[in-house]
Every structure is written in C-alpha cells, then in structure tokens.
Amino acid sequence: MAKKKSVEPIRYVVKYEIDGSPHYGAVQIKDGDRLHLETQHGSKTATLNPKSDVQSLTMILLMELGAKLVSLNHHSS
C-alpha cells in the first residue's frame, strides 16, 4: 500500500474587521483542498473546488462569523 505523500500546508495571514475593530487570523490549505480559517472569534473549515478561490472562500467563512475581510496575504515560512 502506497503512503499518501504529505504536502506542506499553504498559509495566509488574514486581516478582518468586526464592529469596525481590526483583528488578525490565519488560513491554512491542507491536503491541497481543505481550507481552515482560525480566528479569535471562531474557526471554520471548507473544501476548495476548482471553481473556488481562496479569497472568496475566506470572505464567505468570515461572513459566517460576522466579520468583514480586509486583506489576505500569503505567509512564507
């Protein structure tokens, strides 16, 4: 049985607003198609598909938390 090749997660820093106050969180893409948003106001997970992009999906997940996306920047290690 072949082992599944491990891929380094892709990381982003997300800046968002709730009630006009700025906050920061993190977005990770794991296994190529799992987007995980982590903020102090909660976390959300979604599956990327070929028609979705990271920014749009992050914006939707933040809206579910009652937040507004300000910026999304790739985090290089």
Backbone torsions as a table, in degrees:
resi	resn	phi	psi	omega
1	MET	NA	128.3	-179.1
2	ALA	-79.8	139.3	176.7
3	LYS	-78.1	143.2	175.5
4	LYS	-71.3	128.3	-179.0
5	LYS	-69.1	127.8	179.9
6	SER	-79.9	132.4	179.7
7	VAL	-114.2	135.1	177.0
8	GLU	-61.3	135.1	177.4
9	PRO	-65.3	147.1	174.6
10	ILE	-93.0	130.8	-174.6
11	ARG	-116.7	144.4	176.2
12	TYR	-132.6	151.0	171.0
13	VAL	-103.0	129.0	-178.6
14	VAL	-115.0	131.7	173.8
15	LYS	-108.2	131.2	-178.4
16	TYR	-140.8	165.9	179.3
17	GLU	-122.7	140.7	169.1
18	ILE	-130.8	124.1	-178.2
19	ASP	53.3	37.1	177.4
20	GLY	80.8	-3.7	179.9
21	SER	-97.6	132.2	179.7
22	PRO	-77.2	144.8	177.3
23	HIS	-143.6	162.2	178.8
24	TYR	-124.2	149.5	177.0
25	GLY	-147.4	-169.6	-178.1
26	ALA	-134.3	146.8	173.9
27	VAL	-124.2	133.4	175.1
28	GLN	-126.5	140.6	172.4
29	ILE	-110.1	116.4	-176.9
30	LYS	-113.4	146.6	177.3
31	ASP	56.6	23.6	175.1
32	GLY	80.4	-19.2	-176.2
33	ASP	-142.7	3.8	179.5
34	ARG	-105.4	114.4	178.8
35	LEU	-98.7	125.9	-179.4
36	HIS	-121.8	119.3	178.3
37	LEU	-101.9	128.3	179.9
38	GLU	-126.1	120.0	177.6
39	THR	-136.1	169.2	176.6
40	GLN	-71.2	-13.0	-179.6
41	HIS	-98.9	2.8	178.7
42	GLY	138.9	174.6	178.5
43	SER	-132.1	154.4	-179.7
44	LYS	-143.2	150.2	176.8
45	THR	-130.0	142.4	178.1
46	ALA	-146.0	163.0	178.0
47	THR	-103.2	128.0	175.3
48	LEU	-78.1	143.5	171.4
49	ASN	-126.3	169.3	-175.3
50	PRO	-56.6	-24.1	-178.3
51	LYS	-92.7	-6.8	-178.6
52	SER	-98.9	151.3	174.4
53	ASP	-119.4	157.6	-173.1
54	VAL	-59.9	-44.4	-176.9
55	GLN	-63.8	-45.7	-179.3
56	SER	-64.3	-43.2	180.0
57	LEU	-66.4	-39.3	176.9
58	THR	-62.8	-41.9	179.3
59	MET	-61.2	-42.1	179.5
60	ILE	-65.4	-44.6	179.6
61	LEU	-63.0	-39.5	177.3
62	LEU	-65.5	-39.4	178.0
63	MET	-60.4	-36.0	177.5
64	GLU	-64.8	-25.4	177.2
65	LEU	-91.9	0.9	-179.6
66	GLY	82.2	23.5	-176.3
67	ALA	-118.4	163.3	179.0
68	LYS	-117.5	129.8	178.3
69	LEU	-69.6	130.8	175.5
70	VAL	-103.7	-50.8	178.4
71	SER	-155.3	158.4	179.1
72	LEU	-138.0	117.4	-176.1
73	ASN	-126.6	136.1	178.8
74	HIS	-64.5	135.6	179.5
75	HIS	-105.2	114.6	176.4
76	SER	-95.0	136.4	-176.3
77	SER	-80.4	NA	NA
